[in-house]
Amino acid sequence: MNEARPLTGAMRSDRRALTIDEYEGVGGYQAARKALKEMSPKEVTAVVKDSGLMGRGGAGFLTGLKWSLVPMDDVSPGPKYLICNGDEMEPGAFKDRYLMEGNPHQLIEGMICAAYAIQAEKAFIFLRAQYFEAKERLELAIRDAHKKGYLGERIFGSNFSLDLQLHVSGGRYICGEETALISALEGQRPVPRSKPPFPGVSGLFGRPTVVNNVETLSNISHIVNHGADWFKGLSKTDQGGTKIFGVSGHVNRPGLWELPVGTTIREVLEVHAGGMADGYKFRGLLPGGGSTDFLVEQHLDTPMDYQNIQKAGSRLGTATMIILDDKTCPIGFIANLMKFFAQESCGFCTPCREGLPWLARMLYSFDRGKATERDIDILQEQTGKIWIGKTYCAHAPGAIEPLASGLKYFHKDFMDHIEHKGCPWS
């Protein structure tokens, strides 16, 4: 295992999944054995908490702290659940797919350790419906882990048992929100739930439940093996570990790279992605998928961590950048994202159900030459009205982020559409 790249260092170059024997050959399942035979559940939670691991799904909540909120021992007798969120429908994101297809046993081992820490004897991987290859590889990995005795009854001869089930999602973006995911897993309409109560107290079937992202859980075995200080030392900032960064768009080498947390945007874009493709110039990017704010050239030296990206005016999110170039219309770019988010609304609250389709139609009116300057003012006004605290969940506010920042950085493009009575790029 490459300790500088714990998540991807052992992966095969031909993109085939590691077999269980290959995974064990690089130290696989040693962390699960250590946790179950040498550590208490509280000690596993403590080392993850001390490591500072922040959720890699977008919200960035401290993983160990999330686990510590689950009532333990006799406080809440009865079943507890662990759910891995493998839905990954954020536009521009493909890092979890890479991990599940390349090293599914790493995820399974992380889930064994996490389930043990919260004393959950039932776990689920909630998988995006379109991830056919990941499904096949996870199913095989789960079967092989059962054959070895790493899943099922009395794992490693301990008193801990774990039943792990793969659940293929019906395929909606809103299922990435943890409470909507729980509702879907129960067979209900995937509508987010009000909080409190939080899932750690009342989640799946009303029982304590922890939902973690694929990348988050894939880190757990390495933290258990090497300790909190080692994990902190991987980072360039005080936010520990590595992160899988991605770039899509007109660059020379679109793809994914595991790099220290705190690597600058410029390094990811210019060194690892090879810079802009011939004939294209950089205009901006969404740093963490389609539901984050634009950053522009003045932000290229910003370290890619949760705190610094927030200071720059956006969110780290999934850390999978979508690049805007000088030959792509930013209004059309934003309109396509708005259309996607409008389609994926659960329909529960009015600002999201009615507001997002209306905003998408307004944005497309710029392309058709129907917009006026007053429309820019209306768009700006709505960015404050469809926002956190004014909608039932964060879906609509996330959809608003590219629009709000687009109005800030690409105001001239909006005006050009009005003056040309249509899109200057078409």
TORKOL-4160 file (C-alpha; in steps of 0.2 Angstrom, whole numbers, padded with zeros to 4 digits, m for minus):
426
<pt num="1" X="0000" Y="0000" Z="0000"/>
<pt num="2" X="0007" Y="0017" Z="m0005"/>
<pt num="3" X="0005" Y="0027" Z="0012"/>
<pt num="4" X="0005" Y="0044" Z="0003"/>
<pt num="5" X="m0010" Y="0038" Z="m0008"/>
<pt num="6" X="m0019" Y="0026" Z="0004"/>
<pt num="7" X="m0035" Y="0026" Z="m0006"/>
<pt num="8" X="m0029" Y="0023" Z="m0023"/>
<pt num="9" X="m0010" Y="0017" Z="m0021"/>
<pt num="10" X="m0014" Y="m0001" Z="m0022"/>
<pt num="11" X="m0026" Y="0000" Z="m0037"/>
<pt num="12" X="m0022" Y="m0010" Z="m0053"/>
<pt num="13" X="m0016" Y="0000" Z="m0068"/>
<pt num="14" X="m0028" Y="m0010" Z="m0079"/>
<pt num="15" X="m0043" Y="m0003" Z="m0069"/>
<pt num="16" X="m0049" Y="m0021" Z="m0064"/>
<pt num="17" X="m0054" Y="m0023" Z="m0046"/>
<pt num="18" X="m0043" Y="m0030" Z="m0033"/>
<pt num="19" X="m0047" Y="m0048" Z="m0029"/>
<pt num="20" X="m0049" Y="m0052" Z="m0011"/>
<pt num="21" X="m0032" Y="m0061" Z="m0011"/>
<pt num="22" X="m0024" Y="m0046" Z="m0019"/>
<pt num="23" X="m0031" Y="m0034" Z="m0006"/>
<pt num="24" X="m0025" Y="m0045" Z="0008"/>
<pt num="25" X="m0008" Y="m0045" Z="0000"/>
<pt num="26" X="m0007" Y="m0026" Z="0002"/>
<pt num="27" X="m0013" Y="m0027" Z="0021"/>
<pt num="28" X="m0031" Y="m0028" Z="0018"/>
<pt num="29" X="m0043" Y="m0034" Z="0032"/>
<pt num="30" X="m0029" Y="m0031" Z="0045"/>
<pt num="31" X="m0038" Y="m0015" Z="0051"/>
<pt num="32" X="m0054" Y="m0024" Z="0053"/>
<pt num="33" X="m0045" Y="m0038" Z="0063"/>
<pt num="34" X="m0036" Y="m0026" Z="0074"/>
<pt num="35" X="m0052" Y="m0016" Z="0077"/>
<pt num="36" X="m0063" Y="m0031" Z="0082"/>
<pt num="37" X="m0050" Y="m0041" Z="0092"/>
<pt num="38" X="m0039" Y="m0027" Z="0100"/>
<pt num="39" X="m0050" Y="m0011" Z="0101"/>
<pt num="40" X="m0067" Y="m0007" Z="0109"/>
<pt num="41" X="m0080" Y="0002" Z="0099"/>
<pt num="42" X="m0077" Y="0018" Z="0108"/>
<pt num="43" X="m0058" Y="0017" Z="0104"/>
<pt num="44" X="m0062" Y="0015" Z="0085"/>
<pt num="45" X="m0073" Y="0030" Z="0086"/>
<pt num="46" X="m0060" Y="0040" Z="0096"/>
<pt num="47" X="m0046" Y="0037" Z="0083"/>
<pt num="48" X="m0057" Y="0042" Z="0069"/>
<pt num="49" X="m0062" Y="0057" Z="0079"/>
<pt num="50" X="m0044" Y="0062" Z="0083"/>
<pt num="51" X="m0039" Y="0060" Z="0065"/>
<pt num="52" X="m0050" Y="0075" Z="0060"/>
<pt num="53" X="m0058" Y="0065" Z="0045"/>
<pt num="54" X="m0071" Y="0076" Z="0038"/>
<pt num="55" X="m0085" Y="0068" Z="0027"/>
<pt num="56" X="m0080" Y="0067" Z="0009"/>
<pt num="57" X="m0098" Y="0067" Z="0002"/>
<pt num="58" X="m0099" Y="0086" Z="0002"/>
<pt num="59" X="m0105" Y="0092" Z="0019"/>
<pt num="60" X="m0088" Y="0090" Z="0028"/>
<pt num="61" X="m0095" Y="0085" Z="0045"/>
<pt num="62" X="m0082" Y="0077" Z="0057"/>
<pt num="63" X="m0085" Y="0058" Z="0055"/>
<pt num="64" X="m0079" Y="0053" Z="0072"/>
<pt num="65" X="m0091" Y="0066" Z="0080"/>
<pt num="66" X="m0105" Y="0060" Z="0069"/>
<pt num="67" X="m0102" Y="0042" Z="0076"/>
<pt num="68" X="m0101" Y="0048" Z="0094"/>
<pt num="69" X="m0118" Y="0055" Z="0093"/>
<pt num="70" X="m0126" Y="0037" Z="0091"/>
<pt num="71" X="m0133" Y="0031" Z="0108"/>
<pt num="72" X="m0123" Y="0016" Z="0114"/>
<pt num="73" X="m0124" Y="0002" Z="0126"/>
<pt num="74" X="m0140" Y="0001" Z="0136"/>
<pt num="75" X="m0145" Y="0019" Z="0132"/>
<pt num="76" X="m0153" Y="0013" Z="0116"/>
<pt num="77" X="m0155" Y="m0006" Z="0115"/>
<pt num="78" X="m0160" Y="m0014" Z="0099"/>
<pt num="79" X="m0154" Y="m0013" Z="0081"/>
<pt num="80" X="m0143" Y="0001" Z="0074"/>
<pt num="81" X="m0139" Y="0003" Z="0055"/>
<pt num="82" X="m0124" Y="0009" Z="0045"/>
<pt num="83" X="m0127" Y="0015" Z="0027"/>
<pt num="84" X="m0114" Y="0019" Z="0014"/>
<pt num="85" X="m0120" Y="0033" Z="0002"/>
<pt num="86" X="m0115" Y="0027" Z="m0015"/>
<pt num="87" X="m0128" Y="0036" Z="m0025"/>
<pt num="88" X="m0116" Y="0049" Z="m0032"/>
<pt num="89" X="m0127" Y="0059" Z="m0044"/>
<pt num="90" X="m0119" Y="0076" Z="m0041"/>
<pt num="91" X="m0115" Y="0083" Z="m0059"/>
<pt num="92" X="m0097" Y="0082" Z="m0062"/>
<pt num="93" X="m0093" Y="0069" Z="m0048"/>
<pt num="94" X="m0086" Y="0051" Z="m0052"/>
<pt num="95" X="m0074" Y="0048" Z="m0038"/>
<pt num="96" X="m0084" Y="0036" Z="m0028"/>
<pt num="97" X="m0087" Y="0025" Z="m0044"/>
<pt num="98" X="m0068" Y="0025" Z="m0046"/>
<pt num="99" X="m0066" Y="0018" Z="m0028"/>
<pt num="100" X="m0080" Y="0005" Z="m0029"/>
<pt num="101" X="m0074" Y="m0002" Z="m0045"/>
<pt num="102" X="m0056" Y="m0002" Z="m0041"/>
<pt num="103" X="m0055" Y="m0008" Z="m0023"/>
<pt num="104" X="m0072" Y="m0013" Z="m0017"/>
<pt num="105" X="m0064" Y="m0023" Z="m0002"/>
<pt num="106" X="m0057" Y="m0007" Z="0005"/>
<pt num="107" X="m0075" Y="0000" Z="0006"/>
<pt num="108" X="m0081" Y="m0016" Z="0014"/>
<pt num="109" X="m0067" Y="m0016" Z="0027"/>
<pt num="110" X="m0070" Y="0002" Z="0031"/>
<pt num="111" X="m0089" Y="m0002" Z="0034"/>
<pt num="112" X="m0084" Y="m0017" Z="0045"/>
<pt num="113" X="m0074" Y="m0005" Z="0056"/>
<pt num="114" X="m0087" Y="0009" Z="0056"/>
<pt num="115" X="m0102" Y="m0004" Z="0060"/>
<pt num="116" X="m0092" Y="m0011" Z="0074"/>
<pt num="117" X="m0089" Y="0007" Z="0081"/>
<pt num="118" X="m0107" Y="0011" Z="0082"/>
<pt num="119" X="m0112" Y="m0007" Z="0085"/>
<pt num="120" X="m0123" Y="m0009" Z="0070"/>
<pt num="121" X="m0125" Y="m0027" Z="0065"/>
<pt num="122" X="m0134" Y="m0022" Z="0048"/>
<pt num="123" X="m0126" Y="m0012" Z="0035"/>
<pt num="124" X="m0132" Y="m0006" Z="0017"/>
<pt num="125" X="m0123" Y="0001" Z="0002"/>
<pt num="126" X="m0135" Y="0012" Z="m0007"/>
<pt num="127" X="m0129" Y="0012" Z="m0025"/>
<pt num="128" X="m0133" Y="0023" Z="m0039"/>
<pt num="129" X="m0144" Y="0013" Z="m0052"/>
<pt num="130" X="m0133" Y="0017" Z="m0067"/>
<pt num="131" X="m0117" Y="0010" Z="m0059"/>
<pt num="132" X="m0118" Y="m0007" Z="m0067"/>
<pt num="133" X="m0100" Y="m0011" Z="m0066"/>
<pt num="134" X="m0098" Y="m0006" Z="m0048"/>
<pt num="135" X="m0113" Y="m0016" Z="m0044"/>
<pt num="136" X="m0105" Y="m0032" Z="m0051"/>
<pt num="137" X="m0089" Y="m0029" Z="m0042"/>
<pt num="138" X="m0097" Y="m0025" Z="m0026"/>
<pt num="139" X="m0108" Y="m0041" Z="m0026"/>
<pt num="140" X="m0093" Y="m0052" Z="m0030"/>
<pt num="141" X="m0083" Y="m0043" Z="m0016"/>
<pt num="142" X="m0097" Y="m0046" Z="m0003"/>
<pt num="143" X="m0098" Y="m0064" Z="m0008"/>
<pt num="144" X="m0079" Y="m0067" Z="m0006"/>
<pt num="145" X="m0079" Y="m0058" Z="0010"/>
<pt num="146" X="m0093" Y="m0069" Z="0017"/>
<pt num="147" X="m0083" Y="m0085" Z="0011"/>
<pt num="148" X="m0068" Y="m0079" Z="0020"/>
<pt num="149" X="m0078" Y="m0076" Z="0036"/>
<pt num="150" X="m0075" Y="m0057" Z="0036"/>
<pt num="151" X="m0094" Y="m0054" Z="0035"/>
<pt num="152" X="m0108" Y="m0064" Z="0044"/>
<pt num="153" X="m0108" Y="m0071" Z="0061"/>
<pt num="154" X="m0094" Y="m0069" Z="0074"/>
<pt num="155" X="m0081" Y="m0060" Z="0062"/>
<pt num="156" X="m0063" Y="m0065" Z="0066"/>
<pt num="157" X="m0070" Y="m0076" Z="0081"/>
<pt num="158" X="m0076" Y="m0060" Z="0090"/>
<pt num="159" X="m0094" Y="m0057" Z="0097"/>
<pt num="160" X="m0097" Y="m0045" Z="0082"/>
<pt num="161" X="m0108" Y="m0050" Z="0067"/>
<pt num="162" X="m0112" Y="m0040" Z="0052"/>
<pt num="163" X="m0124" Y="m0042" Z="0038"/>
<pt num="164" X="m0120" Y="m0031" Z="0023"/>
<pt num="165" X="m0132" Y="m0029" Z="0009"/>
<pt num="166" X="m0131" Y="m0020" Z="m0008"/>
<pt num="167" X="m0146" Y="m0010" Z="m0012"/>
<pt num="168" X="m0148" Y="m0002" Z="m0030"/>
<pt num="169" X="m0156" Y="0014" Z="m0030"/>
<pt num="170" X="m0171" Y="0019" Z="m0041"/>
<pt num="171" X="m0160" Y="0034" Z="m0046"/>
<pt num="172" X="m0164" Y="0051" Z="m0040"/>
<pt num="173" X="m0152" Y="0065" Z="m0036"/>
<pt num="174" X="m0162" Y="0069" Z="m0020"/>
<pt num="175" X="m0157" Y="0052" Z="m0013"/>
<pt num="176" X="m0140" Y="0059" Z="m0010"/>
<pt num="177" X="m0147" Y="0068" Z="0005"/>
<pt num="178" X="m0146" Y="0056" Z="0019"/>
<pt num="179" X="m0163" Y="0057" Z="0026"/>
<pt num="180" X="m0171" Y="0056" Z="0008"/>
<pt num="181" X="m0159" Y="0041" Z="0006"/>
<pt num="182" X="m0166" Y="0033" Z="0022"/>
<pt num="183" X="m0184" Y="0036" Z="0016"/>
<pt num="184" X="m0180" Y="0027" Z="m0001"/>
<pt num="185" X="m0172" Y="0013" Z="0008"/>
<pt num="186" X="m0188" Y="0010" Z="0018"/>
<pt num="187" X="m0198" Y="0009" Z="0002"/>
<pt num="188" X="m0205" Y="0027" Z="0004"/>
<pt num="189" X="m0205" Y="0042" Z="m0008"/>
<pt num="190" X="m0187" Y="0049" Z="m0006"/>
<pt num="191" X="m0192" Y="0066" Z="0003"/>
<pt num="192" X="m0180" Y="0073" Z="0015"/>
<pt num="193" X="m0185" Y="0073" Z="0033"/>
<pt num="194" X="m0185" Y="0087" Z="0046"/>
<pt num="195" X="m0171" Y="0087" Z="0058"/>
<pt num="196" X="m0170" Y="0085" Z="0073"/>
<pt num="197" X="m0172" Y="0070" Z="0076"/>
<pt num="198" X="m0155" Y="0067" Z="0067"/>
<pt num="199" X="m0152" Y="0050" Z="0059"/>
<pt num="200" X="m0140" Y="0046" Z="0073"/>
<pt num="201" X="m0154" Y="0045" Z="0085"/>
<pt num="202" X="m0169" Y="0041" Z="0074"/>
<pt num="203" X="m0165" Y="0035" Z="0056"/>
<pt num="204" X="m0169" Y="0019" Z="0046"/>
<pt num="205" X="m0185" Y="0012" Z="0053"/>
<pt num="206" X="m0184" Y="0024" Z="0068"/>
<pt num="207" X="m0167" Y="0017" Z="0074"/>
<pt num="208" X="m0150" Y="0025" Z="0076"/>
<pt num="209" X="m0142" Y="0026" Z="0059"/>
<pt num="210" X="m0126" Y="0033" Z="0052"/>
<pt num="211" X="m0124" Y="0037" Z="0034"/>
<pt num="212" X="m0107" Y="0040" Z="0027"/>
<pt num="213" X="m0100" Y="0043" Z="0009"/>
<pt num="214" X="m0090" Y="0030" Z="0000"/>
<pt num="215" X="m0074" Y="0040" Z="0001"/>
<pt num="216" X="m0076" Y="0043" Z="0019"/>
<pt num="217" X="m0078" Y="0025" Z="0023"/>
<pt num="218" X="m0064" Y="0020" Z="0012"/>
<pt num="219" X="m0052" Y="0030" Z="0023"/>
<pt num="220" X="m0057" Y="0021" Z="0039"/>
<pt num="221" X="m0046" Y="0005" Z="0038"/>
<pt num="222" X="m0031" Y="0016" Z="0035"/>
<pt num="223" X="m0034" Y="0027" Z="0050"/>
<pt num="224" X="m0037" Y="0012" Z="0061"/>
<pt num="225" X="m0020" Y="0004" Z="0054"/>
<pt num="226" X="m0009" Y="0019" Z="0055"/>
<pt num="227" X="m0017" Y="0031" Z="0068"/>
<pt num="228" X="m0023" Y="0049" Z="0069"/>
<pt num="229" X="m0007" Y="0058" Z="0068"/>
<pt num="230" X="m0002" Y="0048" Z="0052"/>
<pt num="231" X="m0018" Y="0053" Z="0044"/>
<pt num="232" X="m0016" Y="0072" Z="0049"/>
<pt num="233" X="0002" Y="0071" Z="0042"/>
<pt num="234" X="m0004" Y="0067" Z="0025"/>
<pt num="235" X="m0012" Y="0084" Z="0023"/>
<pt num="236" X="m0005" Y="0101" Z="0018"/>
<pt num="237" X="m0017" Y="0110" Z="0030"/>
<pt num="238" X="m0024" Y="0106" Z="0047"/>
<pt num="239" X="m0038" Y="0096" Z="0039"/>
<pt num="240" X="m0031" Y="0079" Z="0038"/>
<pt num="241" X="m0029" Y="0066" Z="0025"/>
<pt num="242" X="m0029" Y="0065" Z="0006"/>
<pt num="243" X="m0043" Y="0069" Z="m0005"/>
<pt num="244" X="m0048" Y="0062" Z="m0022"/>
<pt num="245" X="m0049" Y="0078" Z="m0034"/>
<pt num="246" X="m0057" Y="0077" Z="m0051"/>
<pt num="247" X="m0057" Y="0088" Z="m0066"/>
<pt num="248" X="m0069" Y="0088" Z="m0081"/>
<pt num="249" X="m0071" Y="0099" Z="m0095"/>
<pt num="250" X="m0059" Y="0105" Z="m0109"/>
<pt num="251" X="m0042" Y="0101" Z="m0101"/>
<pt num="252" X="m0028" Y="0090" Z="m0108"/>
<pt num="253" X="m0030" Y="0076" Z="m0095"/>
<pt num="254" X="m0048" Y="0075" Z="m0087"/>
<pt num="255" X="m0048" Y="0063" Z="m0073"/>
<pt num="256" X="m0045" Y="0059" Z="m0054"/>
<pt num="257" X="m0030" Y="0061" Z="m0043"/>
<pt num="258" X="m0028" Y="0057" Z="m0025"/>
<pt num="259" X="m0018" Y="0072" Z="m0017"/>
<pt num="260" X="m0015" Y="0079" Z="0000"/>
<pt num="261" X="m0030" Y="0090" Z="0007"/>
<pt num="262" X="m0024" Y="0108" Z="0004"/>
<pt num="263" X="m0017" Y="0105" Z="m0014"/>
<pt num="264" X="m0020" Y="0121" Z="m0023"/>
<pt num="265" X="m0033" Y="0123" Z="m0037"/>
<pt num="266" X="m0019" Y="0128" Z="m0049"/>
<pt num="267" X="m0009" Y="0112" Z="m0046"/>
<pt num="268" X="m0024" Y="0101" Z="m0049"/>
<pt num="269" X="m0029" Y="0110" Z="m0064"/>
<pt num="270" X="m0012" Y="0114" Z="m0072"/>
<pt num="271" X="0000" Y="0100" Z="m0066"/>
<pt num="272" X="m0012" Y="0085" Z="m0064"/>
<pt num="273" X="m0025" Y="0089" Z="m0077"/>
<pt num="274" X="m0012" Y="0096" Z="m0089"/>
<pt num="275" X="m0020" Y="0114" Z="m0091"/>
<pt num="276" X="m0032" Y="0119" Z="m0103"/>
<pt num="277" X="m0034" Y="0110" Z="m0120"/>
<pt num="278" X="m0027" Y="0118" Z="m0135"/>
<pt num="279" X="m0038" Y="0132" Z="m0141"/>
<pt num="280" X="m0047" Y="0135" Z="m0125"/>
<pt num="281" X="m0044" Y="0147" Z="m0111"/>
<pt num="282" X="m0049" Y="0146" Z="m0093"/>
<pt num="283" X="m0064" Y="0157" Z="m0087"/>
<pt num="284" X="m0070" Y="0149" Z="m0071"/>
<pt num="285" X="m0074" Y="0132" Z="m0062"/>
<pt num="286" X="m0086" Y="0124" Z="m0050"/>
<pt num="287" X="m0074" Y="0117" Z="m0037"/>
<pt num="288" X="m0085" Y="0103" Z="m0030"/>
<pt num="289" X="m0098" Y="0098" Z="m0042"/>
<pt num="290" X="m0113" Y="0106" Z="m0050"/>
<pt num="291" X="m0121" Y="0113" Z="m0034"/>
<pt num="292" X="m0106" Y="0124" Z="m0029"/>
<pt num="293" X="m0102" Y="0143" Z="m0032"/>
<pt num="294" X="m0090" Y="0148" Z="m0047"/>
<pt num="295" X="m0072" Y="0152" Z="m0043"/>
<pt num="296" X="m0062" Y="0162" Z="m0056"/>
<pt num="297" X="m0044" Y="0165" Z="m0060"/>
<pt num="298" X="m0041" Y="0176" Z="m0044"/>
<pt num="299" X="m0044" Y="0160" Z="m0034"/>
<pt num="300" X="m0032" Y="0148" Z="m0043"/>
<pt num="301" X="m0020" Y="0148" Z="m0029"/>
<pt num="302" X="m0033" Y="0144" Z="m0016"/>
<pt num="303" X="m0029" Y="0127" Z="m0006"/>
<pt num="304" X="m0042" Y="0114" Z="m0009"/>
<pt num="305" X="m0049" Y="0111" Z="0008"/>
<pt num="306" X="m0066" Y="0115" Z="0017"/>
<pt num="307" X="m0060" Y="0131" Z="0026"/>
<pt num="308" X="m0051" Y="0140" Z="0012"/>
<pt num="309" X="m0063" Y="0136" Z="m0002"/>
<pt num="310" X="m0077" Y="0143" Z="0009"/>
<pt num="311" X="m0067" Y="0159" Z="0012"/>
<pt num="312" X="m0065" Y="0160" Z="m0007"/>
<pt num="313" X="m0084" Y="0160" Z="m0008"/>
<pt num="314" X="m0088" Y="0142" Z="m0013"/>
<pt num="315" X="m0088" Y="0125" Z="m0006"/>
<pt num="316" X="m0076" Y="0110" Z="m0007"/>
<pt num="317" X="m0091" Y="0098" Z="m0010"/>
<pt num="318" X="m0085" Y="0083" Z="m0019"/>
<pt num="319" X="m0069" Y="0091" Z="m0025"/>
<pt num="320" X="m0073" Y="0087" Z="m0043"/>
<pt num="321" X="m0071" Y="0102" Z="m0053"/>
<pt num="322" X="m0081" Y="0107" Z="m0068"/>
<pt num="323" X="m0071" Y="0119" Z="m0079"/>
<pt num="324" X="m0079" Y="0133" Z="m0089"/>
<pt num="325" X="m0069" Y="0138" Z="m0104"/>
<pt num="326" X="m0070" Y="0154" Z="m0115"/>
<pt num="327" X="m0080" Y="0145" Z="m0129"/>
<pt num="328" X="m0094" Y="0139" Z="m0118"/>
<pt num="329" X="m0108" Y="0151" Z="m0114"/>
<pt num="330" X="m0109" Y="0153" Z="m0095"/>
<pt num="331" X="m0128" Y="0157" Z="m0096"/>
<pt num="332" X="m0131" Y="0140" Z="m0105"/>
<pt num="333" X="m0119" Y="0132" Z="m0093"/>
<pt num="334" X="m0130" Y="0138" Z="m0078"/>
<pt num="335" X="m0146" Y="0135" Z="m0087"/>
<pt num="336" X="m0142" Y="0117" Z="m0090"/>
<pt num="337" X="m0138" Y="0114" Z="m0072"/>
<pt num="338" X="m0154" Y="0123" Z="m0066"/>
<pt num="339" X="m0164" Y="0112" Z="m0078"/>
<pt num="340" X="m0156" Y="0097" Z="m0070"/>
<pt num="341" X="m0159" Y="0102" Z="m0052"/>
<pt num="342" X="m0177" Y="0107" Z="m0057"/>
<pt num="343" X="m0180" Y="0089" Z="m0064"/>
<pt num="344" X="m0172" Y="0081" Z="m0048"/>
<pt num="345" X="m0183" Y="0091" Z="m0035"/>
<pt num="346" X="m0193" Y="0080" Z="m0024"/>
<pt num="347" X="m0207" Y="0092" Z="m0026"/>
<pt num="348" X="m0211" Y="0094" Z="m0007"/>
<pt num="349" X="m0208" Y="0113" Z="m0005"/>
<pt num="350" X="m0214" Y="0127" Z="m0016"/>
<pt num="351" X="m0198" Y="0137" Z="m0018"/>
<pt num="352" X="m0190" Y="0121" Z="m0025"/>
<pt num="353" X="m0204" Y="0113" Z="m0035"/>
<pt num="354" X="m0210" Y="0129" Z="m0043"/>
<pt num="355" X="m0195" Y="0141" Z="m0042"/>
<pt num="356" X="m0182" Y="0130" Z="m0050"/>
<pt num="357" X="m0191" Y="0127" Z="m0066"/>
<pt num="358" X="m0196" Y="0145" Z="m0067"/>
<pt num="359" X="m0178" Y="0150" Z="m0065"/>
<pt num="360" X="m0173" Y="0138" Z="m0079"/>
<pt num="361" X="m0185" Y="0145" Z="m0091"/>
<pt num="362" X="m0179" Y="0163" Z="m0087"/>
<pt num="363" X="m0161" Y="0158" Z="m0090"/>
<pt num="364" X="m0166" Y="0150" Z="m0107"/>
<pt num="365" X="m0175" Y="0166" Z="m0112"/>
<pt num="366" X="m0158" Y="0174" Z="m0113"/>
<pt num="367" X="m0153" Y="0162" Z="m0126"/>
<pt num="368" X="m0169" Y="0165" Z="m0136"/>
<pt num="369" X="m0167" Y="0184" Z="m0135"/>
<pt num="370" X="m0182" Y="0187" Z="m0124"/>
<pt num="371" X="m0173" Y="0193" Z="m0109"/>
<pt num="372" X="m0172" Y="0211" Z="m0102"/>
<pt num="373" X="m0161" Y="0220" Z="m0089"/>
<pt num="374" X="m0176" Y="0218" Z="m0077"/>
<pt num="375" X="m0174" Y="0199" Z="m0078"/>
<pt num="376" X="m0156" Y="0200" Z="m0071"/>
<pt num="377" X="m0163" Y="0210" Z="m0056"/>
<pt num="378" X="m0177" Y="0196" Z="m0054"/>
<pt num="379" X="m0164" Y="0182" Z="m0055"/>
<pt num="380" X="m0153" Y="0191" Z="m0042"/>
<pt num="381" X="m0168" Y="0194" Z="m0031"/>
<pt num="382" X="m0172" Y="0175" Z="m0031"/>
<pt num="383" X="m0155" Y="0170" Z="m0026"/>
<pt num="384" X="m0159" Y="0177" Z="m0009"/>
<pt num="385" X="m0177" Y="0170" Z="m0008"/>
<pt num="386" X="m0173" Y="0152" Z="m0013"/>
<pt num="387" X="m0160" Y="0150" Z="0000"/>
<pt num="388" X="m0155" Y="0140" Z="0016"/>
<pt num="389" X="m0168" Y="0141" Z="0029"/>
<pt num="390" X="m0182" Y="0146" Z="0016"/>
<pt num="391" X="m0183" Y="0128" Z="0009"/>
<pt num="392" X="m0186" Y="0111" Z="0016"/>
<pt num="393" X="m0168" Y="0105" Z="0012"/>
<pt num="394" X="m0152" Y="0111" Z="0004"/>
<pt num="395" X="m0157" Y="0105" Z="m0014"/>
<pt num="396" X="m0163" Y="0122" Z="m0020"/>
<pt num="397" X="m0150" Y="0132" Z="m0011"/>
<pt num="398" X="m0137" Y="0121" Z="m0020"/>
<pt num="399" X="m0145" Y="0124" Z="m0037"/>
<pt num="400" X="m0144" Y="0143" Z="m0033"/>
<pt num="401" X="m0126" Y="0143" Z="m0030"/>
<pt num="402" X="m0120" Y="0143" Z="m0048"/>
<pt num="403" X="m0133" Y="0156" Z="m0053"/>
<pt num="404" X="m0128" Y="0168" Z="m0038"/>
<pt num="405" X="m0110" Y="0167" Z="m0042"/>
<pt num="406" X="m0113" Y="0167" Z="m0061"/>
<pt num="407" X="m0122" Y="0184" Z="m0059"/>
<pt num="408" X="m0107" Y="0190" Z="m0050"/>
<pt num="409" X="m0093" Y="0185" Z="m0061"/>
<pt num="410" X="m0102" Y="0184" Z="m0078"/>
<pt num="411" X="m0113" Y="0199" Z="m0077"/>
<pt num="412" X="m0106" Y="0206" Z="m0094"/>
<pt num="413" X="m0111" Y="0189" Z="m0102"/>
<pt num="414" X="m0129" Y="0192" Z="m0096"/>
<pt num="415" X="m0129" Y="0209" Z="m0104"/>
<pt num="416" X="m0122" Y="0203" Z="m0120"/>
<pt num="417" X="m0136" Y="0191" Z="m0122"/>
<pt num="418" X="m0148" Y="0206" Z="m0120"/>
<pt num="419" X="m0139" Y="0217" Z="m0132"/>
<pt num="420" X="m0137" Y="0203" Z="m0145"/>
<pt num="421" X="m0155" Y="0197" Z="m0142"/>
<pt num="422" X="m0148" Y="0180" Z="m0141"/>
<pt num="423" X="m0133" Y="0170" Z="m0136"/>
<pt num="424" X="m0117" Y="0177" Z="m0144"/>
<pt num="425" X="m0109" Y="0160" Z="m0144"/>
<pt num="426" X="m0122" Y="0152" Z="m0156"/>
